[in-house]
Amino acid sequence: MGVNRVMRWMATGPPAFAVRPSLHRAEFAIWAVRGRQGPPPHAFKEAIVKDYAARNRLETLVETGTYLGDMVWAVRHTFREIHTIELDASLYRRGPALFWLDGHYSGGITARGELDTPIRKELSRVFASPWPHVVLIDDASDFTGRGDYPAVDELDALLRSIRPGLVVSSSDNVIRIHQPPG
Ligand SMILES: C[S@@+](CC[C@H](N)C(=O)[O-])C[C@H]1O[C@@H](n2cnc3c(N)ncnc32)[C@H](O)[C@@H]1O
């Protein structure tokens, strides 16, 4: 890998979340030292967003244009809920996430979609992305093969066909799926 490719990988690849906030702080310091000439840097915009959230006591952020998720990362402790919308598929597919899959019909006032649980589709979608997502599925005891729930064996086979090598375990009624360590 050449130096340019390494730099691009550092700036936009998986290490970006570790590196970019420091770059933003440095950018801000340089901008401030130079008398705030030119367009405000990212850290300044982050401060504006946080300020308006605090002033208006808002706990939900809706952002259009996710790009590399810098704003989301910077304000993750400011909002209880963040919705971010990105048009570019290669951008919105990047970034591993923790999925808590608990959307299913559960009687009472709960919604009943075409399927009582869309779990097969959900897993196919999640693992269609090459990123090392981690998935937790609630109500492991429902995976009996009855109704729309796959049995545990079927779930294992499905996961093997979607992404060989995933580690699947279950305890405390929660199914846990992740990449092998290392
Ligand atoms: C300036 S960047 C966003 C930067 C980001 N908000 C941040 O703070 O780091 C603009 C992003 O908007 C995306 N974009 C372009 N057209 C869009 C659209 N119509 N809807 C949503 N996102 C769009 C681009 O792919 C790009 O990732």
The ligand as a Tripos MOL2 file, in Angstrom:
@<TRIPOS>MOLECULE
LIG
   27    29     1     0     0
SMALL
NO_CHARGES

@<TRIPOS>ATOM
      1 C1        -20.9890   17.4340    3.0920 C.3       1 LIG1
      2 S1        -21.2550   15.7390    3.1520 S.3       1 LIG1
      3 C2        -22.0330   15.5850    4.7320 C.3       1 LIG1
      4 C3        -21.0820   15.7350    5.8860 C.3       1 LIG1
      5 C4        -21.6230   15.2200    7.2030 C.3       1 LIG1
      6 N1        -22.9440   15.7540    7.5160 N.3       1 LIG1
      7 C5        -20.6600   15.5420    8.3330 C.2       1 LIG1
      8 O1        -20.9560   16.3800    9.1760 O.co2     1 LIG1
      9 O2        -19.5770   14.9550    8.3690 O.co2     1 LIG1
     10 C6        -22.6290   15.5380    2.0500 C.3       1 LIG1
     11 C7        -23.1770   14.1040    1.9590 C.3       1 LIG1
     12 O3        -24.4890   14.1890    1.3760 O.3       1 LIG1
     13 C8        -24.7060   13.0490    0.5850 C.3       1 LIG1
     14 N2        -25.8390   13.3550   -0.3110 N.ar      1 LIG1
     15 C9        -25.8400   13.9210   -1.5400 C.ar      1 LIG1
     16 N3        -27.0910   14.0770   -1.9760 N.ar      1 LIG1
     17 C10       -27.9170   13.5950   -1.0090 C.ar      1 LIG1
     18 C11       -29.3150   13.4610   -0.8810 C.ar      1 LIG1
     19 N4        -30.1430   13.8890   -1.8350 N.pl3     1 LIG1
     20 N5        -29.8360   12.9140    0.2380 N.ar      1 LIG1
     21 C12       -29.0020   12.4920    1.2280 C.ar      1 LIG1
     22 N6        -27.6520   12.5850    1.1670 N.ar      1 LIG1
     23 C13       -27.1190   13.1330    0.0640 C.ar      1 LIG1
     24 C14       -23.3600   12.8300   -0.0960 C.3       1 LIG1
     25 O4        -23.2040   11.5120   -0.5780 O.3       1 LIG1
     26 C15       -22.3920   13.1680    1.0500 C.3       1 LIG1
     27 O5        -22.0610   11.9860    1.7730 O.3       1 LIG1
@<TRIPOS>BOND
     1     1     2 1
     2     2     3 1
     3     2    10 1
     4     3     4 1
     5     4     5 1
     6     5     6 1
     7     5     7 1
     8     7     8 2
     9     7     9 1
    10    10    11 1
    11    11    12 1
    12    11    26 1
    13    12    13 1
    14    13    14 1
    15    13    24 1
    16    14    15 ar
    17    14    23 ar
    18    15    16 ar
    19    16    17 ar
    20    17    18 ar
    21    17    23 ar
    22    18    19 1
    23    18    20 ar
    24    20    21 ar
    25    21    22 ar
    26    22    23 ar
    27    24    25 1
    28    24    26 1
    29    26    27 1
@<TRIPOS>SUBSTRUCTURE
     1 LIG1         1 GROUP 0 **** ****
